[in-house]
Amino acid sequence: MDEVRIGIIGSGVMGQAHMQSIKKTKRARLAAVCDMNGEAVKKLSEEHDVKGFTDANEMFKSGMIDAVMIATPHYSHTPLAVAAFDAKIHVLCEKPIAVHKADAEIMIEAHRKHPELKFAAMFNCRNLSPFKKLKKIIDSGEAGKIQRVNWIITTWFRSQAYYNSGSWRATWKGEGGGVLLNQCPHQLDLFQWLFGMPEKVQAFCGIGKYHNIEVEDEVTAFMEFKNGSTGIFITSTGEAPGTNRLEVTCERGRIVLENNKIIFDRTLESVPAFIKTAKTAFETPETWKVEVPVPEDTGSMHQLIIENFVNSIIDGSPLTAPGEEGIKSVELGNAMLYSAMKKIPVEMPLDGTAYKNFLQSLVDNSTFVKAAPVAAANDDFTKSFAQK
């Protein structure tokens, strides 16, 4: 194979952006578009001169595509991915890969049956230079043991008009959650990618605190790790101006990632060792302030994920964001929401079935009606595949 024919499911903002990215990617060709909105499909198929489908299974069986990008509302990710794997189609799925852990496990199991296929997640933030450099510092051991992580990510401000733009948005039935499911999967993925998974989560969520929605728009979570380190994760869609500051306290000082810069206040010796050997009561370790050089990012981070996906299919090169790793950010978000709603600490790994049943009870008992909702083009995908 010297070219990967890619079909896209979903005609929304991200779906259309990915269509442009594919057309700029070497050894990739946009071969088909799919959406249950017939008018959108007709327009896009004519614009890109490709075949249009209103049924994903017909596209899978057409023989016209080698791979598919899934850019639909969250609940439909699982049935679409499973159907694609069964049709022997490679899958690149938008974040989050699933609404809850149990669905992510279904996707992973479907992929296990077809190990010759590639399964990738659109975690494009893994391509951002500051996070790549921070991971390199941590993995090299230069920082020593991580003691505490504090991430405030409140630059996700959204108006009520945003939530009213789709009937599926910010509902238990349509989206399965709020800021943790829609805005923060990238940060949750980066959190576990950099620091691993915690063994205990305690969280507090504001449900419709700033907006007329039935899901969380503010989260404060506390995490404990097996090695004794701790983590704080704070996010919101109701703060302006927002903050995006990641602070990592470690044995060799403190690393702060903010405004795409990394400042490493590096101690000349291990802090735990200094605590034991210092001769005076108020002595502190000597510290050097180091601005870590970070290359400037150019181009589209989304396109880099697509390019990596294509190269992996053709050349067998490693995936930047394997789909199987997508379960970790889903589980972390699920655990935070479960802890907050149940008012209990959650031991990890999360019981996926228990959370699935809990989420279903929220869907079944919802009486929420959004003011003047506007139907989204992809709404019918969720309804259609939920019935299959």
C-alpha positions as CSV (number, residue, x, y, z in Angstrom):
1,M,0.0,0.0,0.0
2,D,1.4,3.4,-0.9
3,E,-1.7,5.5,-0.2
4,V,-4.4,5.3,2.5
5,R,-7.9,6.1,1.4
6,I,-9.7,7.7,4.4
7,G,-13.4,8.3,5.0
8,I,-14.7,10.7,7.5
9,I,-17.9,10.3,9.6
10,G,-19.3,13.6,10.8
11,S,-19.8,16.9,9.0
12,G,-19.3,19.2,12.0
13,V,-16.5,21.7,12.6
14,M,-13.9,19.1,13.4
15,G,-15.0,16.7,10.7
16,Q,-14.6,19.4,8.1
17,A,-11.3,20.5,9.5
18,H,-10.0,17.0,9.3
19,M,-11.1,16.8,5.7
20,Q,-8.7,19.7,4.9
21,S,-5.9,18.1,7.0
22,I,-6.2,14.8,5.1
23,K,-5.9,16.6,1.8
24,K,-2.6,18.2,3.0
25,T,-1.2,14.9,4.2
26,K,1.2,12.9,2.1
27,R,0.2,9.4,1.2
28,A,-3.4,10.1,2.3
29,R,-6.5,10.7,0.2
30,L,-9.9,11.8,1.3
31,A,-12.1,9.1,-0.3
32,A,-15.5,9.5,1.2
33,V,-17.6,11.5,3.6
34,C,-20.5,10.3,5.7
35,D,-23.2,11.9,7.8
36,M,-26.9,11.2,8.2
37,N,-27.6,14.8,7.2
38,G,-28.1,14.3,3.5
39,E,-27.8,18.0,2.6
40,A,-24.4,18.2,4.4
41,V,-23.2,15.1,2.7
42,K,-24.2,16.3,-0.8
43,K,-22.5,19.7,-0.2
44,L,-19.3,18.2,1.1
45,S,-19.0,15.4,-1.4
46,E,-19.3,17.9,-4.2
47,E,-16.9,20.3,-2.6
48,H,-14.2,17.6,-2.1
49,D,-15.2,15.5,-5.2
50,V,-15.6,12.3,-3.2
51,K,-18.4,9.8,-2.6
52,G,-21.0,10.7,0.0
53,F,-22.8,8.3,2.3
54,T,-25.6,8.7,4.8
55,D,-25.0,5.3,6.3
56,A,-21.7,4.4,7.8
57,N,-22.0,0.7,7.3
58,E,-22.5,1.2,3.6
59,M,-19.3,3.2,3.5
60,F,-17.5,0.5,5.4
61,K,-18.7,-2.2,2.9
62,S,-18.1,-0.1,-0.2
63,G,-14.5,-1.0,-0.7
64,M,-13.7,2.7,-1.2
65,I,-11.8,3.3,2.1
66,D,-8.9,1.7,4.0
67,A,-9.4,3.8,7.1
68,V,-12.0,6.0,8.9
69,M,-11.9,9.1,11.0
70,I,-14.8,9.3,13.5
71,A,-15.8,12.8,14.4
72,T,-19.3,12.4,15.7
73,P,-21.1,12.9,19.1
74,H,-19.4,10.8,21.8
75,Y,-21.9,8.0,22.3
76,S,-21.6,6.9,18.6
77,H,-17.8,6.5,18.8
78,T,-18.0,2.9,20.2
79,P,-20.6,1.4,17.7
80,L,-18.9,3.1,14.8
81,A,-15.4,1.9,15.7
82,V,-16.6,-1.7,16.3
83,A,-18.4,-1.7,13.0
84,A,-15.3,-0.4,11.3
85,F,-13.0,-3.0,12.8
86,D,-15.5,-5.8,11.8
87,A,-15.3,-4.5,8.3
88,K,-11.4,-4.6,8.5
89,I,-11.1,-0.8,8.4
90,H,-8.4,1.1,10.3
91,V,-9.8,3.6,12.9
92,L,-8.7,7.1,14.0
93,C,-11.2,8.3,16.6
94,E,-11.8,11.8,17.9
95,K,-11.5,12.4,21.7
96,P,-12.8,11.1,23.9
97,I,-12.7,7.6,22.4
98,A,-15.8,6.7,24.4
99,V,-18.2,8.2,27.0
100,H,-17.4,5.7,29.7
101,K,-14.8,3.0,30.5
102,A,-17.1,0.1,29.6
103,D,-17.6,1.4,26.1
104,A,-13.9,2.0,25.7
105,E,-13.3,-1.6,26.7
106,I,-15.7,-2.8,24.0
107,M,-13.7,-0.8,21.4
108,I,-10.4,-2.2,22.6
109,E,-11.7,-5.8,22.6
110,A,-13.0,-5.3,19.0
111,H,-9.6,-4.1,18.0
112,R,-7.9,-7.1,19.7
113,K,-9.8,-9.3,17.2
114,H,-8.1,-7.5,14.4
115,P,-4.5,-6.8,15.4
116,E,-3.5,-6.2,11.8
117,L,-5.6,-2.9,11.9
118,K,-4.4,0.4,13.4
119,F,-6.4,2.1,16.2
120,A,-5.4,5.7,17.0
121,A,-6.9,8.5,19.0
122,M,-6.9,12.2,18.1
123,F,-4.8,13.3,21.0
124,N,-3.0,16.0,19.0
125,C,-1.8,17.8,22.1
126,R,0.9,15.1,22.5
127,N,2.5,16.8,19.6
128,L,2.9,20.1,21.3
129,S,6.6,20.9,22.0
130,P,6.2,22.0,25.6
131,F,4.5,18.7,26.7
132,K,7.0,16.6,24.6
133,K,9.9,18.4,26.3
134,L,8.3,18.1,29.8
135,K,7.8,14.3,29.3
136,K,11.4,14.0,28.2
137,I,12.6,15.7,31.4
138,I,10.4,13.5,33.6
139,D,11.2,10.3,31.8
140,S,15.0,11.0,31.9
141,G,14.9,11.1,35.7
142,E,16.4,14.7,35.7
143,A,13.5,15.9,37.9
144,G,13.8,13.0,40.3
145,K,10.6,11.6,41.9
146,I,7.4,13.6,41.3
147,Q,6.0,14.8,44.6
148,R,3.0,16.9,43.7
149,V,1.3,17.9,40.5
150,N,-1.1,20.9,40.2
151,W,-2.9,21.7,37.0
152,I,-5.3,24.6,36.7
153,I,-6.9,24.5,33.2
154,T,-9.8,27.0,33.1
155,T,-9.2,28.5,29.6
156,W,-12.3,26.6,28.4
157,F,-14.7,29.4,28.8
158,R,-18.0,28.8,27.0
159,S,-21.2,30.9,26.7
160,Q,-24.7,29.6,27.0
161,A,-25.1,30.1,23.3
162,Y,-22.4,27.5,22.8
163,Y,-24.3,24.9,24.8
164,N,-27.5,25.8,23.0
165,S,-25.9,25.2,19.6
166,G,-26.6,21.4,19.7
167,S,-29.4,19.5,21.4
168,W,-26.9,16.8,22.3
169,R,-24.5,19.2,24.0
170,A,-24.1,19.2,27.8
171,T,-26.7,16.5,28.5
172,W,-26.4,13.1,30.1
173,K,-28.2,11.4,27.2
174,G,-26.4,13.3,24.3
175,E,-22.9,13.8,25.6
176,G,-22.5,11.8,28.9
177,G,-20.9,14.7,30.7
178,G,-19.6,18.2,30.5
179,V,-16.2,19.8,30.7
180,L,-14.6,16.4,31.5
181,L,-16.0,14.7,28.4
182,N,-15.9,17.6,25.9
183,Q,-13.1,20.1,26.7
184,C,-10.7,18.3,29.0
185,P,-10.0,14.9,27.4
186,H,-6.7,16.3,26.0
187,Q,-5.5,17.5,29.4
188,L,-6.7,14.2,31.1
189,D,-4.7,12.3,28.5
190,L,-1.6,14.5,29.0
191,F,-2.0,14.1,32.7
192,Q,-1.8,10.3,32.6
193,W,0.7,10.4,29.8
194,L,3.1,12.5,31.9
195,F,2.4,11.2,35.4
196,G,0.6,7.8,35.1
197,M,-2.7,6.8,36.6
198,P,-3.6,7.5,40.3
199,E,-4.8,4.9,42.7
200,K,-7.4,7.1,44.3
201,V,-9.5,10.0,43.2
202,Q,-11.7,12.4,45.2
203,A,-13.5,15.1,43.3
204,F,-16.0,17.9,43.6
205,C,-18.0,19.1,40.6
206,G,-20.3,22.0,40.0
207,I,-23.3,20.7,38.0
208,G,-24.7,23.6,35.9
209,K,-22.9,26.0,38.2
210,Y,-22.4,28.7,35.5
211,H,-24.7,27.6,32.7
212,N,-28.2,26.2,32.1
213,I,-26.9,22.6,31.6
214,E,-27.4,19.4,33.5
215,V,-23.7,18.3,33.5
216,E,-20.5,19.5,35.2
217,D,-19.0,22.9,34.2
218,E,-16.5,23.0,37.1
219,V,-14.3,20.4,38.6
220,T,-11.7,20.2,41.4
221,A,-10.1,16.8,41.8
222,F,-7.5,15.4,44.3
223,M,-5.5,12.3,43.4
224,E,-3.2,10.0,45.2
225,F,-0.5,7.9,43.4
226,K,1.0,4.6,44.5
227,N,4.4,6.2,45.0
228,G,3.0,8.7,47.5
229,S,2.8,11.7,45.2
230,T,-0.4,13.7,44.9
231,G,-2.2,15.6,42.2
232,I,-4.7,18.4,41.9
233,F,-6.7,19.0,38.7
234,I,-9.0,22.1,38.4
235,T,-11.1,23.0,35.3
236,S,-14.1,25.1,34.4
237,T,-16.0,26.5,31.5
238,G,-17.3,29.4,33.5
239,E,-14.1,31.5,34.3
240,A,-12.7,34.4,32.3
241,P,-10.0,35.1,31.9
242,G,-8.9,31.5,32.4
243,T,-5.6,30.0,33.6
244,N,-3.5,27.2,32.1
245,R,-0.7,26.5,34.6
246,L,0.9,23.1,35.2
247,E,3.1,23.0,38.2
248,V,5.2,19.9,39.0
249,T,7.0,19.7,42.4
250,C,9.8,17.1,42.3
251,E,12.9,16.0,44.2
252,R,15.0,18.4,42.2
253,G,12.8,21.5,42.6
254,R,9.8,22.8,40.6
255,I,8.8,22.8,37.0
256,V,6.1,25.2,35.7
257,L,4.6,25.0,32.3
258,E,2.7,28.1,31.4
259,N,2.2,30.3,28.3
260,N,4.1,27.6,26.3
261,K,7.2,28.1,28.4
262,I,8.9,25.7,30.8
263,I,10.7,27.2,33.9
264,F,12.6,24.7,35.9
265,D,13.6,26.0,39.4
266,R,16.3,23.3,39.8
267,T,17.9,22.7,43.1
268,L,21.6,21.7,43.1
269,E,20.8,18.6,45.2
270,S,17.9,16.4,46.0
271,V,15.4,18.3,48.3
272,P,14.6,15.1,50.4
273,A,18.4,14.7,50.9
274,F,18.8,18.3,51.8
275,I,16.0,18.1,54.4
276,K,18.0,15.4,56.2
277,T,21.5,17.0,56.0
278,A,20.9,20.7,56.4
279,K,22.8,22.1,59.4
280,T,20.5,25.1,60.2
281,A,16.8,25.5,60.9
282,F,15.9,27.8,58.0
283,E,18.5,26.9,55.4
284,T,17.1,26.2,51.9
285,P,18.8,24.5,49.0
286,E,20.5,26.6,46.4
287,T,18.3,26.9,43.3
288,W,19.0,27.8,39.7
289,K,16.2,29.2,37.5
290,V,16.4,27.5,34.1
291,E,14.2,28.4,31.2
292,V,14.1,25.2,29.3
293,P,14.4,25.8,25.5
294,V,11.2,24.7,23.7
295,P,11.0,24.5,19.9
296,E,8.3,26.6,18.3
297,D,5.4,24.6,17.0
298,T,4.5,25.0,13.4
299,G,1.7,23.5,11.3
300,S,-1.3,21.6,12.5
301,M,-1.1,19.3,15.5
302,H,-4.2,17.5,14.2
303,Q,-2.5,16.9,10.8
304,L,0.5,15.4,12.6
305,I,-1.7,12.8,14.2
306,I,-3.2,12.0,10.8
307,E,0.2,11.8,9.2
308,N,1.4,9.5,12.0
309,F,-1.7,7.3,11.5
310,V,-1.0,7.0,7.8
311,N,2.7,6.2,8.3
312,S,1.8,3.6,10.8
313,I,-0.6,1.9,8.4
314,I,1.9,2.0,5.5
315,D,5.2,1.6,7.3
316,G,4.3,0.0,10.6
317,S,5.8,2.9,12.6
318,P,4.6,3.4,16.2
319,L,1.4,5.5,16.8
320,T,1.8,8.7,18.7
321,A,-1.6,8.1,20.5
322,P,-2.7,4.5,20.4
323,G,-6.4,4.1,20.7
324,E,-6.0,1.7,23.6
325,E,-4.4,4.5,25.7
326,G,-7.6,6.5,25.2
327,I,-9.3,4.4,27.9
328,K,-7.1,6.1,30.6
329,S,-8.4,9.6,30.1
330,V,-12.0,8.3,29.9
331,E,-11.5,6.4,33.1
332,L,-9.9,9.4,34.9
333,G,-12.8,11.7,33.9
334,N,-15.4,9.0,34.8
335,A,-13.8,8.6,38.2
336,M,-13.8,12.3,38.9
337,L,-17.5,12.6,38.0
338,Y,-18.4,9.4,39.9
339,S,-16.6,10.6,43.0
340,A,-18.3,14.0,42.9
341,M,-21.8,12.7,42.3
342,K,-21.6,9.9,44.8
343,K,-19.6,12.1,47.3
344,I,-17.1,9.3,47.8
345,P,-13.4,8.7,47.1
346,V,-13.0,6.3,44.2
347,E,-10.4,3.5,44.2
348,M,-8.7,2.9,40.9
349,P,-9.1,1.1,38.6
350,L,-12.7,2.3,38.3
351,D,-15.4,-0.3,38.1
352,G,-16.5,0.3,34.5
353,T,-19.8,-1.5,34.8
354,A,-20.8,0.3,38.0
355,Y,-20.1,3.7,36.3
356,K,-22.0,2.7,33.2
357,N,-25.1,1.8,35.3
358,F,-24.7,5.1,37.2
359,L,-24.6,7.1,34.0
360,Q,-27.6,5.3,32.6
361,S,-29.5,6.2,35.8
362,L,-28.7,9.9,35.1
363,V,-30.0,9.5,31.6
364,D,-33.2,7.7,32.7
365,N,-34.0,10.1,35.4
366,S,-33.2,13.3,33.5
367,T,-36.0,15.9,33.3
368,F,-33.8,18.6,31.9
369,V,-35.0,20.7,29.0
370,K,-32.5,23.0,27.4
371,A,-33.8,26.5,26.4
372,A,-34.3,26.8,22.6
373,P,-31.9,24.0,21.6
374,V,-30.6,24.0,18.0
375,A,-30.4,20.5,16.5
376,A,-26.8,19.5,15.5
377,A,-26.1,17.9,12.2
378,N,-24.8,14.7,13.8
379,D,-27.6,14.2,16.4
380,D,-29.1,11.3,14.4
381,F,-25.9,9.3,14.6
382,T,-26.2,8.9,18.3
383,K,-29.9,7.9,17.9
384,S,-29.2,5.5,15.0
385,F,-26.2,3.6,16.5
386,A,-27.7,3.5,20.0
387,Q,-30.5,1.4,18.4
388,K,-28.1,-1.1,16.8
